[in-house]
Amino acid sequence: MLVGGLLPFAAVFIELFFIMKSVWLDQYYYMYGFLAIVFIILLITCVEITIVIIYFTLCSEVRPLRR
């Protein structure tokens, strides 16, 4: 699960780094379109990782013994 959360975190961290850097240096952040695209990529990544983790969880469940 830790590896599954690493990709969305990295996608958000890079974008937030640039936003906070521009705020800290008292500059304007003009790339709101790029921010929207990164947000959409984040949503898609989270959905895909959730599907993969649920798939692996369901595949790894032990079936009960039949008598």
MOPAC internal coordinates of N, CA, C and O (Angstrom, degrees):
PM7 1SCF
backbone

  N    0.0000 0     0.00 0     0.00 0    0    0    0
  C    1.4472 1     0.00 0     0.00 0    1    0    0
  C    1.5261 1   110.73 1     0.00 0    2    1    0
  O    1.2310 1   120.95 1   148.89 1    3    2    1
  N    1.3200 1   115.79 1   -31.11 1    3    2    1
  C    1.4622 1   118.87 1   179.01 1    5    3    2
  C    1.5244 1   110.89 1   -64.40 1    6    5    3
  O    1.2310 1   120.28 1   138.41 1    7    6    5
  N    1.3187 1   117.08 1   -41.59 1    7    6    5
  C    1.4609 1   120.90 1   179.17 1    9    7    6
  C    1.5262 1   110.37 1   -67.78 1   10    9    7
  O    1.2310 1   120.17 1   145.17 1   11   10    9
  N    1.3456 1   117.27 1   -34.83 1   11   10    9
  C    1.4543 1   120.80 1   178.28 1   13   11   10
  C    1.5171 1   113.11 1   -65.37 1   14   13   11
  O    1.2310 1   119.58 1   150.99 1   15   14   13
  N    1.2984 1   118.41 1   -29.01 1   15   14   13
  C    1.4594 1   121.89 1   179.00 1   17   15   14
  C    1.5149 1   113.78 1   -87.78 1   18   17   15
  O    1.2310 1   120.54 1   168.64 1   19   18   17
  N    1.3281 1   116.57 1   -11.36 1   19   18   17
  C    1.4602 1   120.18 1  -176.31 1   21   19   18
  C    1.5294 1   112.25 1   -69.53 1   22   21   19
  O    1.2310 1   119.84 1   139.83 1   23   22   21
  N    1.3089 1   117.91 1   -40.17 1   23   22   21
  C    1.4663 1   121.23 1  -177.86 1   25   23   22
  C    1.5326 1   112.53 1   -66.34 1   26   25   23
  O    1.2310 1   118.84 1   131.25 1   27   26   25
  N    1.3412 1   119.81 1   -48.75 1   27   26   25
  C    1.4770 1   117.85 1   176.37 1   29   27   26
  C    1.5292 1   112.94 1   -63.82 1   30   29   27
  O    1.2310 1   120.56 1   144.10 1   31   30   29
  N    1.3375 1   116.53 1   -35.90 1   31   30   29
  C    1.4580 1   119.48 1   178.70 1   33   31   30
  C    1.5173 1   110.89 1   -63.29 1   34   33   31
  O    1.2310 1   120.36 1   137.46 1   35   34   33
  N    1.3303 1   116.91 1   -42.54 1   35   34   33
  C    1.4646 1   120.26 1   179.79 1   37   35   34
  C    1.5214 1   111.12 1   -64.43 1   38   37   35
  O    1.2310 1   120.27 1   140.51 1   39   38   37
  N    1.3347 1   117.08 1   -39.49 1   39   38   37
  C    1.4650 1   120.26 1   179.70 1   41   39   38
  C    1.5270 1   111.24 1   -63.94 1   42   41   39
  O    1.2310 1   120.23 1   139.62 1   43   42   41
  N    1.3060 1   117.17 1   -40.38 1   43   42   41
  C    1.4687 1   120.85 1  -179.37 1   45   43   42
  C    1.5264 1   110.76 1   -76.60 1   46   45   43
  O    1.2310 1   120.38 1   140.76 1   47   46   45
  N    1.3231 1   116.88 1   -39.24 1   47   46   45
  C    1.4606 1   120.56 1  -176.46 1   49   47   46
  C    1.5227 1   111.97 1   -61.53 1   50   49   47
  O    1.2310 1   120.17 1   137.55 1   51   50   49
  N    1.3200 1   117.29 1   -42.45 1   51   50   49
  C    1.4663 1   120.21 1  -178.94 1   53   51   50
  C    1.5220 1   110.76 1   -63.00 1   54   53   51
  O    1.2310 1   120.38 1   136.02 1   55   54   53
  N    1.3268 1   116.87 1   -43.98 1   55   54   53
  C    1.4673 1   119.81 1  -179.43 1   57   55   54
  C    1.5273 1   111.01 1   -68.40 1   58   57   55
  O    1.2310 1   120.20 1   137.01 1   59   58   57
  N    1.3181 1   117.22 1   -42.99 1   59   58   57
  C    1.4674 1   119.57 1   178.75 1   61   59   58
  C    1.5231 1   111.82 1   -65.80 1   62   61   59
  O    1.2310 1   120.09 1   149.37 1   63   62   61
  N    1.3164 1   117.43 1   -30.63 1   63   62   61
  C    1.4617 1   120.40 1   176.33 1   65   63   62
  C    1.5294 1   110.71 1   -59.87 1   66   65   63
  O    1.2310 1   120.35 1   134.12 1   67   66   65
  N    1.3434 1   116.93 1   -45.88 1   67   66   65
  C    1.4590 1   119.87 1  -179.90 1   69   67   66
  C    1.5300 1   111.72 1   -68.27 1   70   69   67
  O    1.2310 1   120.00 1   143.22 1   71   70   69
  N    1.3249 1   117.60 1   -36.78 1   71   70   69
  C    1.4618 1   120.31 1   178.49 1   73   71   70
  C    1.5247 1   110.49 1   -66.06 1   74   73   71
  O    1.2310 1   120.22 1   132.03 1   75   74   73
  N    1.3170 1   117.18 1   -47.97 1   75   74   73
  C    1.4683 1   120.25 1  -179.49 1   77   75   74
  C    1.5252 1   111.83 1   -66.66 1   78   77   75
  O    1.2310 1   120.46 1   146.52 1   79   78   77
  N    1.3203 1   116.73 1   -33.48 1   79   78   77
  C    1.4641 1   120.01 1   176.98 1   81   79   78
  C    1.5211 1   110.62 1   -64.64 1   82   81   79
  O    1.2310 1   120.00 1   138.09 1   83   82   81
  N    1.3243 1   117.60 1   -41.91 1   83   82   81
  C    1.4633 1   120.09 1   179.62 1   85   83   82
  C    1.5270 1   110.94 1   -69.31 1   86   85   83
  O    1.2310 1   119.83 1   144.70 1   87   86   85
  N    1.3294 1   117.94 1   -35.30 1   87   86   85
  C    1.4648 1   120.44 1   177.42 1   89   87   86
  C    1.5247 1   110.14 1   -68.43 1   90   89   87
  O    1.2310 1   120.52 1   137.22 1   91   90   89
  N    1.3219 1   116.61 1   -42.78 1   91   90   89
  C    1.4653 1   120.73 1  -177.40 1   93   91   90
  C    1.5313 1   111.35 1   -66.34 1   94   93   91
  O    1.2310 1   120.05 1   144.25 1   95   94   93
  N    1.3306 1   117.51 1   -35.75 1   95   94   93
  C    1.4587 1   121.26 1  -179.98 1   97   95   94
  C    1.5243 1   112.60 1   -88.52 1   98   97   95
  O    1.2310 1   120.61 1  -170.63 1   99   98   97
  N    1.3514 1   116.44 1     9.37 1   99   98   97
  C    1.4567 1   123.01 1   177.75 1  101   99   98
  C    1.5312 1   111.74 1    57.98 1  102  101   99
  O    1.2310 1   121.39 1  -132.94 1  103  102  101
  N    1.3235 1   114.95 1    47.06 1  103  102  101
  C    1.4566 1   121.84 1   176.65 1  105  103  102
  C    1.5209 1   108.17 1  -116.56 1  106  105  103
  O    1.2310 1   121.23 1   -16.86 1  107  106  105
  N    1.3071 1   115.25 1   163.14 1  107  106  105
  C    1.4588 1   119.68 1   177.62 1  109  107  106
  C    1.5182 1   109.95 1   -91.09 1  110  109  107
  O    1.2310 1   120.94 1   -35.05 1  111  110  109
  N    1.2904 1   115.81 1   144.95 1  111  110  109
  C    1.4613 1   121.51 1   179.04 1  113  111  110
  C    1.5173 1   107.80 1  -102.37 1  114  113  111
  O    1.2310 1   120.26 1   -71.54 1  115  114  113
  N    1.3127 1   117.11 1   108.46 1  115  114  113
  C    1.4567 1   122.02 1  -174.14 1  117  115  114
  C    1.5263 1   113.86 1   -97.09 1  118  117  115
  O    1.2310 1   119.85 1   175.89 1  119  118  117
  N    1.2951 1   117.89 1    -4.11 1  119  118  117
  C    1.4594 1   120.48 1  -170.57 1  121  119  118
  C    1.5301 1   111.69 1   -95.90 1  122  121  119
  O    1.2310 1   120.24 1  -125.95 1  123  122  121
  N    1.3174 1   117.14 1    54.05 1  123  122  121
  C    1.4624 1   120.18 1  -179.41 1  125  123  122
  C    1.5237 1   111.97 1   -70.49 1  126  125  123
  O    1.2310 1   120.12 1   149.75 1  127  126  125
  N    1.3189 1   117.38 1   -30.25 1  127  126  125
  C    1.4619 1   120.44 1   174.94 1  129  127  126
  C    1.5123 1   111.20 1   -64.68 1  130  129  127
  O    1.2310 1   120.72 1   137.76 1  131  130  129
  N    1.3343 1   116.22 1   -42.24 1  131  130  129
  C    1.4582 1   120.73 1   176.54 1  133  131  130
  C    1.5224 1   110.75 1   -64.59 1  134  133  131
  O    1.2310 1   120.28 1   142.39 1  135  134  133
  N    1.3175 1   117.07 1   -37.61 1  135  134  133
  C    1.4544 1   121.34 1   177.17 1  137  135  134
  C    1.5276 1   111.19 1   -63.71 1  138  137  135
  O    1.2310 1   120.30 1   141.55 1  139  138  137
  N    1.3285 1   117.03 1   -38.45 1  139  138  137
  C    1.4611 1   120.81 1   177.69 1  141  139  138
  C    1.5267 1   110.90 1   -66.44 1  142  141  139
  O    1.2310 1   120.42 1   139.96 1  143  142  141
  N    1.3267 1   116.81 1   -40.04 1  143  142  141
  C    1.4679 1   120.20 1   178.06 1  145  143  142
  C    1.5200 1   110.67 1   -65.15 1  146  145  143
  O    1.2310 1   120.14 1   138.72 1  147  146  145
  N    1.3199 1   117.34 1   -41.28 1  147  146  145
  C    1.4681 1   120.91 1   178.09 1  149  147  146
  C    1.5251 1   110.00 1   -64.22 1  150  149  147
  O    1.2310 1   120.14 1   142.72 1  151  150  149
  N    1.3113 1   117.35 1   -37.28 1  151  150  149
  C    1.4634 1   120.38 1   178.10 1  153  151  150
  C    1.5239 1   111.09 1   -64.95 1  154  153  151
  O    1.2310 1   120.32 1   139.42 1  155  154  153
  N    1.3213 1   116.99 1   -40.58 1  155  154  153
  C    1.4695 1   120.74 1   177.52 1  157  155  154
  C    1.5270 1   110.47 1   -65.83 1  158  157  155
  O    1.2310 1   120.48 1   138.52 1  159  158  157
  N    1.3367 1   116.68 1   -41.48 1  159  158  157
  C    1.4653 1   119.92 1   176.43 1  161  159  158
  C    1.5139 1   110.39 1   -62.33 1  162  161  159
  O    1.2310 1   119.90 1   141.23 1  163  162  161
  N    1.3251 1   117.79 1   -38.77 1  163  162  161
  C    1.4590 1   121.55 1   177.59 1  165  163  162
  C    1.5246 1   111.12 1   -62.13 1  166  165  163
  O    1.2310 1   120.37 1   135.53 1  167  166  165
  N    1.3199 1   116.89 1   -44.47 1  167  166  165
  C    1.4653 1   119.95 1   178.77 1  169  167  166
  C    1.5187 1   111.77 1   -62.22 1  170  169  167
  O    1.2310 1   120.47 1   135.30 1  171  170  169
  N    1.3258 1   116.71 1   -44.70 1  171  170  169
  C    1.4609 1   120.62 1   179.44 1  173  171  170
  C    1.5245 1   110.92 1   -63.68 1  174  173  171
  O    1.2310 1   120.47 1   138.31 1  175  174  173
  N    1.3284 1   116.70 1   -41.69 1  175  174  173
  C    1.4670 1   120.79 1   179.34 1  177  175  174
  C    1.5111 1   111.47 1   -64.11 1  178  177  175
  O    1.2310 1   120.27 1   136.84 1  179  178  177
  N    1.3239 1   117.09 1   -43.16 1  179  178  177
  C    1.4669 1   120.43 1   179.13 1  181  179  178
  C    1.5276 1   111.59 1   -63.58 1  182  181  179
  O    1.2310 1   120.43 1   140.02 1  183  182  181
  N    1.3277 1   116.79 1   -39.98 1  183  182  181
  C    1.4621 1   120.43 1   178.95 1  185  183  182
  C    1.5255 1   110.57 1   -65.46 1  186  185  183
  O    1.2310 1   120.35 1   135.37 1  187  186  185
  N    1.3318 1   116.94 1   -44.63 1  187  186  185
  C    1.4604 1   119.99 1  -179.16 1  189  187  186
  C    1.5249 1   111.65 1   -65.16 1  190  189  187
  O    1.2310 1   120.11 1   136.82 1  191  190  189
  N    1.3053 1   117.39 1   -43.18 1  191  190  189
  C    1.4626 1   120.18 1  -179.82 1  193  191  190
  C    1.5218 1   110.56 1   -66.93 1  194  193  191
  O    1.2310 1   119.91 1   142.67 1  195  194  193
  N    1.3197 1   117.77 1   -37.33 1  195  194  193
  C    1.4635 1   120.69 1   176.87 1  197  195  194
  C    1.5235 1   111.03 1   -62.37 1  198  197  195
  O    1.2310 1   120.37 1   136.78 1  199  198  197
  N    1.3201 1   116.89 1   -43.22 1  199  198  197
  C    1.4644 1   120.43 1   179.10 1  201  199  198
  C    1.5286 1   110.55 1   -63.11 1  202  201  199
  O    1.2310 1   120.01 1   136.29 1  203  202  201
  N    1.3275 1   117.58 1   -43.71 1  203  202  201
  C    1.4666 1   120.76 1  -179.34 1  205  203  202
  C    1.5240 1   111.40 1   -65.32 1  206  205  203
  O    1.2310 1   119.97 1   136.84 1  207  206  205
  N    1.3289 1   117.66 1   -43.16 1  207  206  205
  C    1.4639 1   120.40 1  -179.35 1  209  207  206
  C    1.5267 1   110.71 1   -66.26 1  210  209  207
  O    1.2310 1   119.81 1   138.83 1  211  210  209
  N    1.3238 1   117.97 1   -41.17 1  211  210  209
  C    1.4702 1   120.33 1   177.28 1  213  211  210
  C    1.5234 1   110.39 1   -64.70 1  214  213  211
  O    1.2310 1   120.08 1   140.67 1  215  214  213
  N    1.3325 1   117.44 1   -39.33 1  215  214  213
  C    1.4638 1   120.88 1   178.26 1  217  215  214
  C    1.5292 1   110.66 1   -61.47 1  218  217  215
  O    1.2310 1   120.07 1   131.34 1  219  218  217
  N    1.3321 1   117.46 1   -48.66 1  219  218  217
  C    1.4574 1   120.49 1   179.38 1  221  219  218
  C    1.5243 1   111.87 1   -64.43 1  222  221  219
  O    1.2310 1   119.99 1   144.68 1  223  222  221
  N    1.3279 1   117.63 1   -35.32 1  223  222  221
  C    1.4564 1   120.69 1   178.09 1  225  223  222
  C    1.5195 1   110.86 1   -66.37 1  226  225  223
  O    1.2310 1   120.05 1   136.54 1  227  226  225
  N    1.3194 1   117.51 1   -43.46 1  227  226  225
  C    1.4591 1   120.70 1   179.57 1  229  227  226
  C    1.5259 1   111.80 1   -69.01 1  230  229  227
  O    1.2310 1   119.96 1   145.75 1  231  230  229
  N    1.3134 1   117.69 1   -34.25 1  231  230  229
  C    1.4632 1   120.74 1   178.88 1  233  231  230
  C    1.5200 1   112.58 1   -71.47 1  234  233  231
  O    1.2310 1   120.19 1   152.53 1  235  234  233
  N    1.3096 1   117.24 1   -27.47 1  235  234  233
  C    1.4633 1   120.53 1  -175.60 1  237  235  234
  C    1.5320 1   113.33 1   -90.23 1  238  237  235
  O    1.2310 1   119.80 1   177.61 1  239  238  237
  N    1.3236 1   117.99 1    -2.39 1  239  238  237
  C    1.4534 1   118.99 1   179.30 1  241  239  238
  C    1.5238 1   110.78 1   -70.96 1  242  241  239
  O    1.2310 1   121.42 1   -37.54 1  243  242  241
  N    1.3261 1   114.89 1   142.46 1  243  242  241
  C    1.4586 1   120.92 1  -177.09 1  245  243  242
  C    1.5180 1   108.23 1   -85.25 1  246  245  243
  O    1.2310 1   121.04 1   -46.51 1  247  246  245
  N    1.3317 1   115.61 1   133.49 1  247  246  245
  C    1.4560 1   120.07 1   178.49 1  249  247  246
  C    1.5248 1   109.23 1   -83.18 1  250  249  247
  O    1.2310 1   119.61 1   -37.57 1  251  250  249
  N    1.3080 1   118.34 1   142.43 1  251  250  249
  C    1.4612 1   119.73 1   178.89 1  253  251  250
  C    1.5223 1   110.97 1   -69.93 1  254  253  251
  O    1.2310 1   121.12 1   -26.85 1  255  254  253
  N    1.3233 1   115.46 1   153.15 1  255  254  253
  C    1.4746 1   120.94 1  -179.92 1  257  255  254
  C    1.5299 1   109.86 1   -73.55 1  258  257  255
  O    1.2310 1   120.58 1   -40.57 1  259  258  257
  N    1.3202 1   116.49 1   139.43 1  259  258  257
  C    1.4638 1   120.66 1   176.76 1  261  259  258
  C    1.5191 1   108.40 1   -93.77 1  262  261  259
  O    1.2310 1   121.27 1   -37.19 1  263  262  261
  N    1.3063 1   115.18 1   142.81 1  263  262  261
  C    1.4735 1   119.33 1   178.87 1  265  263  262
  C    1.4843 1   111.00 1  -111.04 1  266  265  263
  O    1.2310 1   120.10 1   180.00 1  267  266  265

